[in-house]
Amino acid sequence: MLAVRMLLWYNCSMLLRFIENLRPIVPEVLECHQNKLPKGIGVKYVQDGESGKWFAVIRLEKEDLFTEANSREGLEYSVNDAVASYFDIPDKYFAQMSLDKRFYKDPQLLKNKKVLACS
């Protein structure tokens, strides 16, 4: 019975997320979410030699966030996801934000236009 309830809850939450993504992006709300971000976000990362996993420390003005991934590309996604989650920015708005070098300060991570900017 518990498994059925969990499956029903999961399906309902996915349906609500789908419906929310159908709504158009409101420019004023996008601007509000952009104003949540600090002036700079520092990212330090390292690859573990034994496991091959990637680890990152995301330095914000008052706190640090930590994330990990199995690949370099996965780490980029994880960093974006951590930042969006921390500032409570919905995926559809975060994907529309135009973040540049002033946010993610590591030039090696900025080779690709979307690296650590939008997922």
C-alpha positions in Angstrom: 0.0 0.0 0.0 2.8 2.4 0.8 4.4 1.7 -2.6 1.2 2.6 -4.3 0.9 5.9 -2.3 4.5 6.8 -3.1 3.9 6.1 -6.8 0.8 8.2 -6.8 2.5 11.0 -5.1 5.4 10.9 -7.5 3.1 10.9 -10.6 1.1 13.8 -9.2 4.3 15.9 -8.5 5.6 15.2 -12.0 2.2 16.2 -13.5 2.3 19.5 -11.5 5.8 20.2 -12.6 4.8 19.5 -16.2 1.8 21.9 -15.9 4.0 24.6 -14.3 6.5 24.4 -17.2 3.6 25.1 -19.7 3.0 28.5 -18.2 4.9 31.3 -20.0 7.9 32.9 -18.4 6.9 36.3 -16.8 9.7 38.9 -17.4 9.1 40.4 -13.9 9.5 37.1 -12.2 12.6 36.3 -14.2 14.1 39.6 -13.1 13.2 38.9 -9.5 15.0 35.5 -9.7 18.0 37.2 -11.3 18.2 39.6 -8.4 18.4 36.8 -5.9 21.9 35.9 -7.2 25.0 37.3 -5.6 27.6 39.4 -7.4 30.0 36.5 -7.7 30.0 32.8 -7.3 33.3 31.0 -6.9 33.7 27.4 -7.9 36.6 25.2 -6.9 36.7 21.6 -8.1 38.9 18.6 -8.0 38.8 15.0 -9.4 39.4 12.2 -7.0 42.3 10.0 -8.4 41.0 6.7 -7.0 37.3 6.9 -7.8 37.4 9.3 -10.7 34.6 11.3 -9.2 34.5 15.1 -9.4 33.9 17.3 -6.4 33.1 21.0 -6.2 32.9 23.7 -3.6 30.6 26.5 -4.6 31.5 29.7 -2.7 28.7 32.1 -2.1 28.8 35.3 -0.2 27.8 33.8 3.2 27.9 30.0 2.7 29.5 27.3 0.7 27.7 24.5 -1.2 29.2 21.1 -2.0 28.3 18.8 -4.9 29.8 15.9 -6.7 29.4 14.0 -10.0 30.8 11.0 -11.9 32.0 13.1 -14.8 33.1 16.6 -15.6 29.9 17.3 -17.6 27.9 15.9 -14.7 29.7 18.3 -12.3 28.7 21.3 -14.5 25.0 20.2 -14.3 25.4 19.5 -10.5 26.8 23.0 -9.8 24.0 24.7 -11.8 21.4 22.6 -10.0 22.9 23.4 -6.6 22.9 27.1 -7.3 19.3 27.1 -8.7 18.1 25.0 -5.7 19.9 27.1 -3.1 18.3 30.3 -4.4 15.0 28.6 -5.1 14.9 29.4 -8.8 12.7 27.1 -10.9 14.4 25.3 -13.7 12.6 27.1 -16.5 13.7 30.5 -15.2 17.2 29.4 -14.4 17.6 28.1 -18.0 16.7 31.6 -19.3 19.2 33.5 -17.1 22.1 34.9 -18.9 25.0 34.4 -16.5 28.4 35.4 -17.5 32.0 35.4 -16.2 31.2 37.7 -13.3 29.2 34.9 -11.7 31.4 31.9 -12.2 34.9 33.1 -11.8 36.9 30.1 -13.1 37.8 30.7 -16.7 38.5 27.0 -17.3 34.8 26.3 -16.6 33.7 29.0 -19.0 35.0 27.5 -22.3 31.6 26.3 -23.3 28.9 29.0 -23.4 26.5 27.0 -21.1 29.1 25.6 -18.8 28.1 26.5 -15.3 25.7 29.1 -16.6 22.5 27.5 -17.6 21.4 24.0 -17.6 
